[in-house]
Structures are given as C-alpha cells and as structure tokens.
Amino acid sequence: MTWSVVNDGDGMPRVILTEPNGSSAEVLLYGGQVVSWKNDRREELLFMSSKAVLKPPKAIRGGIPIFFPQFGLGSLEQHGFARNRLWAMDSCASPLPPPKNHSTIDLVLKSQEEDMKTLPSFELRLRIILSPGKLTLIPRVRNTDSKQFTFTLGLRNYLSVSDISEVRVEGLETLDYFDNLMQRERFTEQADAITFDGEVDRVYLSTPGKIAIIDHEKKRTLVLRKEGLPDAALWNPWDKKSKALPDFGDEDYQFMLCLDSAAVENPINLKPSEEWMGRQELSTVLSSYFSGQLDPCKVLAGH
C-alpha cells in the first residue's frame, strides 16, 4: 500500500509500488514506463525482452511503454518520443481519496522547446494504480497552447504468456482491422477467436471495452478493459523478425504477446486548454477458461 523511489545500477530512477496482498509493480521515470507487474505469487505478468536496453536513448523493449504523440509511423520517430524521455513525478496531480488497498503514483511529461518547433505545447500525465489483481493506467493530455493539438496514442502492453501457440484472444471477432504486414490494408476478422501461428501486426478498430487473452497452459485469463482508447493493436514478431530486431531475443516471441489500448484510426483533437483522458485496466483471472465458455469472471466463481 505504498511506493518508494530507488536507483538501479545505471542510476535510472524507478518507483516500486506494493499493496498488502503481495503484488507489486515497477515504473521507470525514463519513458514513464511500467517494466514489471507481479501478482501475489510473485509471478511476472509482463514480458521484458532478454536483450532489452534499459538506458537512454533507446526505447525499452518490454513492459508498458506509452506511444505519444504518434502511434506507428509518421512525421516523428516511430511511436513518438514519450517512451524515451525522462518523466517527472507529478506534484500537481489531483489527490485521490486515502487508499485502502492500492498504491498510486502520478507522472508528467511536458513539451520541450524542441517539440514546439513542430507541435503545440502540451502536458501528458499518467496515473498508475496497483491494486489486488489489477494494474490501471490513466493517461491524460492537456493542450497548453493557443493552437489545436492533434495526436494519436497507445499503451503497448507486452504481456507474458506461456506459449504463444497455445494462446487465444477473444473480443475482436467480426471487427475490421488494418494489417501492417499488408500495407495497412483493411480486413474484417473472420475467426471465432484469434490464435497465433506466425507474425501478426494489426490494429483492430472500434473494439469493445473488454478483451480477453486466454493462456491455456497457465490456466489464466488476462482481461484488458479500456475507455477512451477505441482501437486495439496485436503484435508478435514471430521467429524471422525476432532475429532481425537487435533488442529482441531470438526465441522471445514464444513467450509474449502485445495487446495495445490505442486511439489510432481517429486522431484526438484538442482545442486550447482542452484535456483528453483515457483508461485501461489489466486484471487476471485464474481459471480453466476455454473458448465458448462463460465470461471468465463467472467461470472463476464456479470453481
């Protein structure tokens, strides 16, 4: 039910969050990035590449980086610059009620002089809340300029799985998606649930507020709930691309899946002084949940 700031061997400040049931999370001020989330049994729920570089100026391959003010390719560096900037603790954040069983920190990234050559000035805030069985991230963007500010944004969730070939994703059926492996051509999902036998790089559009990742081997379902982030990206590089990525282990693809909360198809437009807010919640359900059964929470209740 508390947090503390420590420095690792490279002098990289990180915040450790804990709560009474025993779960924990670690957040680097570099990138404002969650790099670890462990449940009450000390099992790591997030994936970190075996070759991840945890120091500037590289983006960190794992955890939950934030893509801002650009998701994907565009006029800025890929996925924007928020994930490789040094954030600060936010002293201006509105206080929460006294926590009972959760731990919260607030971070802020403000535009720099170099940004204002091409972008309006802004403030990006991120509230991270650790509670029993849940990790919640609440990003907020305020336009502090006199001009309109347009951006896209994503929370890339690198999730740890037992075996990618044994994982299925439910909640994206019948939806349209952009396939980045096919020059962003638009398709409609035909499968009853999404399984993996090769590289995938897709952005699903207008997705529901809840998406489930069923990990059969771990008998665990991870549920992503989100608001204000209508799209969802799926990414796994598979074997060939894994070998081509310098900060990704050759076999790492077997043990990870990215499921992102994002606003991609329709960029967010803020007038001067306007603020946007999104929210995502990751939670885990221990169960023998398989496709076609009831809601994972109901399955859990029946065990």
N, C-alpha and C positions, 0 to 999 in steps of 0.2 A: 504494500500500500504506500510505496514511496519510490523516489528516484534519486539517483546520485550521478555526478559527473566524474568520469575518470579519463585518464590519458593512456593510450596504449603505447607500445614501444616506439612508434613513429611520431609520437606527440599529437596524435589525432584525437581530439576530444570526443568522447561518446557518453551518452546518457543511458544508464541502466534503470529500467523500470521493473518493479516487482509488485506482486499482490499476494494476499495472505494464503491463497490456495497453493502457491508454489510456482505459478507460471512467471515468465519474465520476457522482456524484450530489450534489445539494444539498438540505439539510434545514434548514428554518426552525425555530427554537426556538418561535416563535409557531405554535401548533397542533401542534407535533411533526410537521410536515408535510414529506414529500419533495416538492419543487417541480421537480426536474429529474433525469432519468436519461438519460445519453448513452452510446451504445456506443463501441467503439474507433475508429469512423469519425466520431465527434463528431456523430452523428445523434441528435436528441432523440426519445426513445421515449414520453415523457409529454406530455399536452396541457395547455396553460395558456390560459385564455380571454384573448382580446385586450383585454377590459375588466376583467380580474381586479383586485381591490383588495388590495394586499399589505400591509395595515396594519390594526391593531385598530380597531374591534371586529368588522370584517367577517370572515366565513369566506372563505377563498381558493378561488376557482373554478378548480381545476385541481390537477395533481399527485396526491398520495395522502393526502387527509385521513382522519382516523380518526373514525368516528361512535361516540360513547360518552357517557353510559351508555344511550343511546336511539338506535335506528335508525328513522328516519322520524318520524311524528307521535306525540305522547303528551303527558304532563303537563309535560315540559320543552320548551325550544326545539327546533325541528326538528333532528333528528340529534344532539341533545345539545350539550354545551359543550366537549368536549375539543379540537375543531378551532379554537376561538377563545380559548384560554387560552395563557399563556406557560409552556412546559415548562422543565425544568432538565436539565442533564447529570447523569446518574445515577452518583454516586460509590460507591453500594452494590451495583452490579451484579456478579454473579459473573464473575470473569475468564475469558476464552477462552484456549485454547492460543495460543502465539505464531503470528500469522498468516503464512501463506506467500504467498498471492496474493489476499488480501481485506482490506477495510477495514471496521471496525465501530465504531459508536457506540451508546451506551445513553442513553435519555432517560427521565424520570419526571415524572408529573403526580400530585400528591397532592390529596386533597379539601381544600377551603377551608371556613371557618366557615359561609359562606352555604349551601354544599352540604348540610351536616349538619342543616339545618333540615328537609330532605325526604328525605335519603339517608343510609345508613350511611357511615362513613368508609372510604376505600379508597386504594389506591395503584395507579396504572396505569403500567406500564413498557412501553417499546418499544425493541427492539433492531433496528438496521438494519445489514444486511451487504451490502456491494458486493463482488462477485467477477466474474471474467471471464464476460460474457454473462448474469449473473444479478443480481437485486436481491431480497433476502429481508427480510421484516419479521416480527418475532416479538413480538406483544403479550402482556402478562401482566397479570392483575388479581388483586390480593390484597384480601381483606376484612379490614380492620384494626379492625372494630367488634365489639361483642358481639351484634349483631343480624344476621340473614340479609340478604344483599345480592343483589338480583336485577337483571339488566341485559341489554340487547341490545347488539350491537357490530358494526361493519362497517369494512372497509378499502375506501374508494372509489377505484378505480383509473381515473383519467382517462387513457385511452390515446390516443396519436396514431395516426391512420390516414390513408391517402392519400385515400380517398373512401368515405364510409360506405355508399354504394350498391353498392360493389364488395367489401364485407367480409362474411364469414360466420363464424358461431360454431358450433363443434361440441363436443359433450359434454353438451348439455342436452336431447337428443331424448327423447321419451316421458315427460318429467318433469312433475310438477304445478307450477303457479306461481300466485302472486297477481298479478292485473293491477291496478295502481294507477290505471289510466285507466278501470277498470270497478268502482270502489268496492271494490277488493281482492277481487273475485270470483275463485274458484279455477277454473282451467282445466288441461287436460293438453296439453302441447306435441305437435302433430301433424306438424310439419315434420321432414324428414331433417336439415336444418341451418337455423340461423336467419339470415335475411337482413333487410335494412332498407329500407323504402320509406315510412316515416312514424314518428311519435313512438312510443317504446317506454318503458315504465316497469314492470318486472316483477321479482318476487322468485321465483326458482326454488328449489324445496325439495329437501332431501336430495340434493344434487348430488354427482357423482363428485369424486375428488381431483385430476382433471386436466381442464381445459377449454382449448380451442384457439381462437384468433382468427386466421383466415386472411385476410391482406391481399394480394389478387391483384396489385394494381398494384406494390406494393413487393416482391413475391415474398418475403414474410416471414411467418412464423407466430409469433405470440406465445403462449406457453403459461403458463397460470396453474395452479400446484399449491398445494394448501392442506390443512391439517389443523386440526381443532378448530373449523372455520368451515363448517358443513354446507350453508349456503344460498349462493346467488349472485344478485346483482341486476344487471339490464341496464338502462341508461338512455341515451337520446338524445332531446333535446327537439324535434328537427326544426325547421322554419322558423318556424312560428307562435309556439311558446313561446319560441324563441330571442329573438324580437323583444320579448317581454314581460319577459325577465329583464334587469335593469339592468346586471348584471356579466357579460353574455354577448354576444359579438359576433353580429350578425345572421346571418352565414354560418359561424360557428364550428362549428355542428352537423355540417357536411360532413366535418370533419377529426378527429372524436373519437368515442369510444365508452367508456362506463363499464361495466366488469365488476367487480363488487364481491365480495370474500370476506366472508361475514356469518354471524351467528347471530341469526336473526330469529324464525322460527316458534316455536322453543322457547327462551325466555329462559334464561340461565345463572343458576343459583342457587349462591351460595357461603355456606357456614356460616362462623362466626367463625374467622379465621386461615386459611381455605382460600384456595387460589390456582388460577386457571384460566390456561391458556396456549393460544394459537393460533399458526398459522404460515402464511405464504404466500410463494411464490417465483414471481417473474416471470422468464421467460427467453425468448430469441429464437432462432429457427431460420431461417437464410436458405435458401430452397428455392423450387421451383416447385410447392409442395404445393397440390393441389386436392382438393375433396371426393371421397371414395370411394377415395382412395389410402391408402397405408400410414401408420403413425404418422409424424408429421413428422420425428422424430429419425432414423427408418430411411430416409426419403426423402433427408434430408441426407447420410446415409452413402453413398447410392448415386450421389451426384453427383460 
